[in-house]
């Protein structure tokens, strides 16, 4: 699949990338093994629409794949979702998906619960086709539905209150009653969804005896009035937005029976300015843990609560001089009074085994490498499974570690094949569902033995053959190169580079430099195609991506380089990448343009403001330009508050550097963005206009942060490609 000059090769088009079937093939998402281990279920996009999903199963007994629920048959016309559900999907980055977007197994492995079109359905695998689907009466939209661990109840959020239905009699019970206005029960607040990767606000006890829930009050959160401009109307939105340095919500942690009764609340201490970041039940259902983080994000307590008496104690405390990263790696063991805890205290993320007395037993992993996350634990074999880039930073592999710590710095690699492995382990960690891809292989899904990674069965082999939607473009496909350059701080910076189709080393080519640059992200990954990068390479560009200091999956020293001032080392590293490009004989040094979205958009504005002499043009989509306009949890993690780091905020903002912006800018923003508020771009526009500095602008009526509709996606990427062609690409590549 290397690049070729063969005439019949078909090149990608932007319209084809976003229309019709996914070019990745029939790739399943949200893969889950049934509790009885006989099935693997998943969501799959329709053949004629890559954004509408149905529910499927692979039966391990029959080795057959079949469609369980066709979303268009159940809901022929897409129903209008509530504003609350739209917001949840925007936070989860699935706003562009339609049809079935989430589902859950019942504990007996016989039923599947899923929301669709604002309604709630239960699918019975054992029933006849005409009786399999049951509509659950929730008297309105059911948000965040969950089956209880024993299968007797379904809980959900409606009208900012927690409800539960007893499936034996179908009776719905309202469990909280004060929700409404500024008070929300069983929901995750804005920053929890947007920044903490926590999208739920309630948690079932393992024995069905109780539900723990978050109650938050946003009365003290400032109201930001913003205008959402749509194609047919203009709305003035009053959004409670916790901008940096301003008030957050006040949270409580409650417990309530699914049969009703008065909620009881856990004492979270006397300081209301805290974050409730994680809640987990212990396997016995009698004890509950919760993680409480101080607003500075430099201290995190893991607390244990007796669900009956509400008495509690602190199991451990994590502290950091900069910030503490959250994770989902806490596991309470069943075979011993112990738990597995992840920490970056050594400078790398590793696992530790603690007793329930809060005493450290030993490290499970150690050394100068990171784990990404804890995937599963086999207590019988005494093994913990993790994913990591230990072997090669752009890869993701699965490894086994002994719980006794004897292999802490010598994990056993389980996954097979260099590239990206995303694993979903079965409950007992005997098997895992592996989604694998590399730059020549579209995502393949298989069931594998956890002990050695050997193949059990293909769930979706996704062969790149004549039937595959990418087949017509195969001969024009370009496999990127990966490499490293040093940063000014001495660390290796990884890059990905596509050379143009029909590459001639004697010619010089323009560069499309695409980056993100922000924390908690890795762009340089040895996975399947980034279609727009592929498109630009097929149209004559060297396409370059570099992961700078501050980004994810490296050491704490690497990520902490951005502390107290953003846009400094990130720009230094990206400029180092550009200067390296200019030393390559096939690069046109006067034809390097940059593009980024969100934090990447911010990076574009900072790159042009600080290093216009190195850059021909820049495209910034949805950029943050003033960090005092962004939310508390994200911004204060890296900068502290504006009150205690005014200079850091000033130096991190684009507006302080604008006098250096000499290269052309294309600014793009959705006019209904509730994440990076449109005010960021209007502030930049006004500052540029005040200085008499010209720029180009494209706004999208009704567009949210991701410009998620297919029409917006196609339009914005045509815009970017056309802008680069007009401003960067020379009429002909030329000999040096």
N, C-alpha and C positions, 0 to 999 in steps of 0.2 A: 504493500500500500504506500510505497514511497512516492514522492512527487514524480510526475511524468509529463512528457510533452505530447502524449498521444492525442491526436486530433479529436477522436470521438468523446473524450472526457467532458462530462457536463459540470459546469461550475455552479456553486451555490448561488441562490438569490435571497435577498432579505425577505421578500414575500413568502418564499417557500419555507424559510426557517420558522416563521410564525403562523403559517396556514397549514391546514390539513393534519395528517398524521405526524406524530413526532418523528423526527429524523433519527432519533436514537433507537427506534424500533419499539416493539411492544413491551417496554420496560415496566415491570411492576414496581409500585411504591407501597409504603406502609405494610410491609410483609410481616405476618404474624403466624406463629405456629399455634394450632389449636391446643387447648389444655390436655386433650387425650393423645396428642402427638400424631394424629392420623391425617391431618390436613395442614396445608399452608394457604392462608388467605392473603389477598392483596387487592389493591386498587389498580385499575389499568385504564388508560385513556382510550377513547373511542378511535376507531380507525380513521374516521373523517374529521375528528376534532381533538387535538392534543390537550385541550383544556377541560374536557368533560369526562368524568371518571365513573366507572361502574365497579361493582364488587364481584370478585372472582375467587375461585378456589383451585388448588392443586390437590387431588386426592392421592395420598401416598399408597393406598391399597390398590387402586385401579390404575395408578400412574396416568391419570387423565386430568386435563384442565377443563373447567366449565364455568360459564357465566352464571352467577347466583342471582344478582339483581341488576337489571338494566335501569339506570336512573331515568331515562327518557320514558320508559313504560310506566314507572311509578309516578313520575312528575313530568308530564309532557311539556308543560310550560314552566319555565324557571320562575319560581316565586320570589317576591321581593323580601329580602332579609331585613331584620331589624337593624337599627344603627349599631346596637351593641354587638351583634354577631358580625356585621361588616367590620367593625373595629377590631374584633378578635382575629379575624382572618387577615386583616392588614398587618397586625402585629406579628402573626405567625408566618407572614410572607406567602400566604396562599390566596390572596384576594382575587387572583385571576382564575382560580379553579372553580368549576361548576360540577353539578351532579353530586355524587357521594364523595365527601372530602375527609371523613373520619368514620371509624367503626370500632367496636369492641366485642370480644368474645364473652359469652357467659361462662362461668367457672366449670360447668359440666361439659363444655365443648359441643353443646347441641344447638345453641342459638347465637345470633349475631345482632347487636344493637347498632343502629346508625341513624343520624339525623339527615333529613333531606327536605329542602324547601320549607324550612321552619317547622316541620313535623317530625315525629319520632317513630321509628319502625323497629320491630323485632322480627328477625327472620329465623324460622325453625327449620333446621336442616333435615329433621326426621319427618316432616309433614309432606303431604302431597303438594304438587306445584300450586294448585289453586287455594291451598290453605296455609302455605308457608309464611306468608307475609302478614304481620299483624300491626295495625296502626294503634299506637298507644295514645290515649286521650290525655293530653297535658293541659288542655284549656288555654292554649296559646303557645308561643314559641318556646321550645326547651333548649336552653344554652348549656353546653358542657355536660351532656348526659353521661352517666356511668352506671353500669350494673354493679350491685354489691358483690363482695367476694364470695358469698354463699348463694348468690343468685336469686334471692327472694325479692329484692327491691331494685328500683331504678331511681336514682337521684338526678336532679337537674336544677338549673337556675332559671327562674322566671320572675320578671318584675323586680329584679334586684333582691330577691329572696330565694332561700333554699327550699326545695320541695322534694318529696319522696313518694313514689307509687309502690304499693304492695302488689306484686304481680299476681298474687293469689286471688285477690278480689278486685283489682284494678282501681282501688281507691287512692286518690292523691291527697297527701297531707302537706300543708304548709308548715315548715319547721321553724322558720324565722318570720317575724312580722314587722320589723321596724325598717326594712329596706325601702328606699325611695328617696328622691332628691339627692342629697349628698352622701347618703348612707347606702352602702352596698354589702350584701351578705353573700358569701361563698363565691365571690369573684376575685380575680387577681387585678390589682390596681395597674394603672398605665405603665409605670416603670417596671413592675414585675414582668409584665408581658413583653415590653419593648426591650428591656435591658437585662433582666435576670433569667430569661428563658424559662419562666414559670407562667404557664397559661391557665392554670386552674386555681381555684380558691377554696377547694374542699377535698377531704381525704377520708375514705371509708376505713373503718377498723376491720382487720382481717376476719373477725368473727361476726360481722354485721351488727354489732352491738351499739355502735355509735358512729357519728360523722364528726370529724374535726373540720372546722371552717374558719376562714378569715372573715372578719368584719372590718371594713374600713370606712372612715369618715373623711371626706375631702372638703369639708366646710372651710378649712383654713388655707386650702390650696388656691393661689390666685387665679382669677378668671381672666383668660386671655381672649379678647375679642378679635376674631379674624374673619376675613371674608373668603368664602369659597365661591369662585366664579365657575359656573357650569355653562354649557352651551345654551341652555334655555332659561337660566335664572341665575340670580346672585343671592347666596345665603349668608347671613351674618351669624357666625357660630360663636357661642360663648363656651369655650373649652377650659376646664380646669387643668391647667398645664403647670407642672412643677419645674419651673426653670431653675437653673443653677443658682444656689444661694437663697431660694425661696422656700416656702413651706411645702412639706410633703403631706401625704395623707396620714391620719392617725389610725393605727391598726390594733385589733384585738384578735385573740385566738380562742375560739369557743368550741364546746362539745355539745352535741345534741343527739337524742335518740331518734332513729328513723320512724318510730311510732309516735313521735311528738313529745311535748313537755317543754319546760323552760330550759333554754340554753344555759350552760355554765361556762365561765370564762377563766382562762389561765392567767395568772399574774405575770405580766411581761416586764414588771419593774416600773420605777418611777419616771423614767425618761421616755417621753412619747416620741422623741425624734430618733426613731430606730427603724430598721428594715426587718420584716419577717420574711426570710429568704427561702427556707425549706421546712417542710413538715413531713415526718415519716413515722408510721406505726411500727412497733416491734412485732415479731411474729405471733406473740401470745395474745395480742389484742388488749392487753391490760395496761400497756405502757405506750407512751407517745413521745417522740422526740421532736424538737423544733430547733432551728438555727436562727439566732438573732444577731444581726450585724449592726454595729454602731454606724452613725451617719458618715463618719470619716472613712469607713470601709477598711480600717486598719485593725479592727478587732471583731472576732466572730466567736460566739459561744454556742456550743452544742448542749442543749438542756434535755433532761429526761423527766417526764411527768407521769405520775400515777393517775390513770384515767378515772379512777373511782374517787380518790381523795383530793386530787389536783396538787398534791405535794410534789415538789420538784427539786432537782439538784443539777448542777453543771457537771457534765462529763469531761469536757475539755474546752480549752480556749486557744484559738489561733490568733496570732498577732503578726503584723508586718509593718515595716517602716514606710512602705509606699501604699500598696493596696492588696487586698485578698481577692483572688478570683474564686467565683462560685463554681460548684460542680454537682453532679448527680451520682456520685460514687459511694455514698454511704450505704452499707449493707449490714444489717444485724443478722448474725448467724443463728441457725436453729440448733446446731449440734453442741454449742458451747456458749457460755455467757460472754460473748465478745462481739466486736464489730470491726468492719474494715472502713478506714478513713483515708481520704486523699489529701495531701498537703504539698505545698511548694516550698516548705521551710528550708530545704537543702539547697535551693536555687534551681531545682528541677521538680516536676510534679511526680510524686511517687505515692505508693500505698503503704499503709501501716495497720497493724493489728493491735487493737485496744481491748482490754477487758471492760466489762460493764461497771467496774469500780473506777474507770477513768484512767487506769494506768497503762502506759505503753508496754506492749509485750515485745514487739520487734517490727522491723521494716520488712515488708513483703517484696518491695522493689527498691533498687538503689542504683546510683551511678550517674554519669553525665549523659542522661537521656531522659525523655519525658514519656509518660503514659498519656494517651488522649482521654481514656475513660475505662472504667471497669465494666466489662461486657456481661460477665456471668461468673458464678461460683459453683463449683462441684464439690460440695462438702464431703461426699463419700470418698472421692479421690484426693481431696485436699488441694484443689487447684483453683486458681483465680485466672480468668482470661481477660486480657486487656488489648486495646489497639494502640499502636505507636508508630512513629517514624524512625525508630532506632537505627534501622539499616540504611535508610536514605531519606533525607528530610522531605522531599516531595511525595513520598509514598505513604500509604497507610496499611499496616500489616497486623495480623492477629498473633498474639503471643500467649503462652501459658507460663504461669509462675506458681511455685509451691507456696501454700499458705503458711508453711512453717518458716519461710524466709530463707531457706537453704539455696534458692536459685535467684536471690534478689538482684544480682548484677549479671545473671546469665539466663535470661528468659529463653524459652524454647519457641521458636517461630512455628506457628501452626499453618497459617495461610500459604497458599501456593501461587506463584506468579508475581512478578514485580508490577507495581501499580497501586491502584486504590481498592482496598477491600473494606466494605461497610458491612458489618456483621450484626445479626440479630440472633441472640442465643435463646434456645428453648429454656423452659422454666428450670429444669434440672441440670442445664448446661451440658447435656450429653451430645447435643447436635447444635449446629448454627446454620442460619440462612445467610449465604454469602452473596453480596452484590459486588461483582468485580468489574473493573474497567481499566484499560490503559489507552495510550494515544492511538492504538490501532484496533482496539476491541471495544465495541459498544457494550453497555452494561449487560452482564450475564448474571443470572440468578441460579444458585444451586443450593442443595441441602448437603451439608458436610459433617463428618464426625469431628467432634471437638478435640478429641485426643490427638489426632494427627492430620486433620484437614482433608482427609480422603473423601472422594466424591461418593455420595449416596445416590443422588438422582438430580438431574437437571430439572429445574422448575421453569426456567426460560433461558434456553441456550443462546437465543438471539443471534443466530449465525448471520454473518454479513454475506448473504447470497443474493440471487436474483430476486427473491421475494422481499428483501429488506428495503425499507424506504430510502436508506442511504446508498443503496447499490448504484444508482445512476451517477452518484458523485464520487464513487470510490476511486476512480482513476485520477481524479483531480485532488484527492486528499493529500494533505501535507502533514507529516509527522514532525512535531516540534523537537527542538534540541533543548537539553537542560545543562546548566553549568553554574559556576560560582564566580563572583568577583569579591574583592575585599572591601569592607566599609572603612571609613576613616577611624572607626573605633577598633578595627582589627578583626571583626567578626566576618565570616563568610556570608555573602548575600546570594541567595539562589535566584536564578532567572530561568524563564522559558522563552524560546525564540523560534518563531516560524520564519523560514526563508520563503521568498515568493515562489509561486509556481513557475516552473521553467527557469529556475535560478541560474544565472550566469555570473560566476565569480569575477568576471572582468568588468561588470557593470556596477553602477551605484544606484541604490534604491532608497526611496523615502521610507520613513519609519512611522508606524502607528504604535505609540507607546501607551499601553493600557495598564492601569494600576488601580489598587484600592488604597493601600497604605496605612489603614487603620488597625487598631487592636482587634484581637479575637477573630482574625481572618487569615487565611492562607490562599493566595491566588496561584502560586506556582505549585501545581499538583499534577502528578503523572497519571492523569485520568483521561476520560474520553473528551471529545471535541468541545472546545468553546466555539460555537458556530460563527459568531460575528468575527472573532479573530481569524478563523479559517477563511471566512469570506474576504476579509481585508488582505490576507496573504495571497489568496487566489487572484486578487485584483492588483497585484504588483507592489505590495508593501512588505517590508520586514516588520513583523509584529513582535513586540518585545514586552515582557512583563517581569517586574522585579519585586521581590518581597523585601521591604526595608525593615530596619530596626523598629521595634514597637509592635510588630505583627506576631501571629500566633505560632505555636508548636515549636518554640525554641526555648532557650534558658530564660530565667527571670531577668538576668542581667541584660539580655537582648530586648526583652519587652519593656523593662523599666527605664530604658534610655529616653522615653518620652515624658517622664514624670515632671510635672510642674510647668512644662512648656511644650505644647503641641506644634507641629509644623516646622520643627527645627531639624532634628536628626533625620526625620522622614524625607524632607526635601534634600538634605545633604546626600543621603543614600541614593535617591532617585537621580540626582544630578550626577553622582558617580557612575550610575548605570548609563546615562546619556553620554558622558565623556568616554566611557569604555566603548560604546557603540561607534563613536566618531573615530576611534582607532581602527575599526574594521574596514578593510578595503572595499567592501561591497555596500557600505552605507554612505548616503548623501548627507554630509554633515550639516548642510543648510536646510534639510528637509525632514526634521524630526518634530512631529506633533504629539501632543499628550491628551489623554482622555481619561476621565474618572467620574464616578457616580457616587453620591452621598459623601462619605469620607473621601472617596476618590475625587469627587467634585471639589471639595475643600482643598485637596492636594493640588488640583489644577490651578485654582486661584492663587495658592501660595507659591507654586512653581513659577507661574508667570510673574508674580510680584517680586520674587527673589532671584529668579534665574532666567529672565527673558532673553538674555544674550545667548543662552544655550538652546532655545526652543523657538520653532517657527510659529506654531499656533497652539491653542489649548481649547478643549471643550469641557465644560463643567456642568454636570447635571445634578440638580438638587443639592447644592453645596451648603454646608454650614459656613457662615462668614463671620459670625459673632457668637462665641461660645456661651455668652450670658443668655442667649436665646434658646439654648439646648437644655435637655432635662437634667435633673439633679444627679441621678444615680450614675449615668454614664460620664458626665462632664466632671463631677467632683471626684470620681475615682482617680482621674489622671491629673486634675488641676487643683483639687481642693475647692473651696468656695471663693467666689469673687471678693468676699470680704477679707479673706486671709491671703489671697494671692492675686491682687489687682493687676500687678505688673505681668504676671504669667498669663492672665486672660487677655490683656492688651497685646502682648507679644505673640499670642497664639491665634489672634484674630486676623483675618485677611485685611481689614480696613487700615491697619497700622502700617502696612507695607505697600500700599497701592501706588505710591509714587514710582516704584520700580517696575510696574506693569507696562511693558513696551510692546509685547507681542499681541497679536489679535486674539480675542476671546469670543467664543460662542457660549452664551449662558442659557441654560434650559431648566425649567422648573414646572411642576404640576401646580395648578392654581387652587387645589384643594388638599395640599400636603399637610397632614396633621402630625407628622413626625419631624422632619426638618421644615419648619414653618416657612411659608413663602416670604415672610418678613426678612429672612436671611438674604434672599435675592434682591428684594426691593431696597434694602439697606446698601447692598453692593451697587445696584443701579444708580442710586442717588449719589453715592460717593464718586463713582466714575463720571457721572454727568457734571458734578460740581467741579471736577478737575478738567473737564473738557475732553475726556478720554472716550473714544468711540468703541463700541462693542456691538455684537449681534445678539439677538434675543429670540427665544422661542418659548412660549408658554402653552400649557395644555389645559383647557377648560375641563373642570371635573377631575383632573389628574391627581392621584395620590402619589405617595413617595416613589412607588415602583413603576408608575405609568403602566398599569397592569393589563389593560385591554389589548387584544391583538392589534387593533387599529393604531393605538398609541405607540406600541412597540415598533411596528413597521415604520411608522412615520418618523420616530425619533432616530432609528438606526439608518434610515435613508438620509435623514438630515445630517447625521454625523459623517457618513460616508461621502456625501456630496460636498460637505464642508472641507474634508481632508483632500478630496480630489481637486477642489478649486484653489485651496490655499497652500497645499503641501506638495502634491504630486506634480512633477515636471511633465511636460508634454511627452518626453521620451526619457527613459533611463539613459545615462550617458557613460562613456568610458572615463576613467579617472585621468 
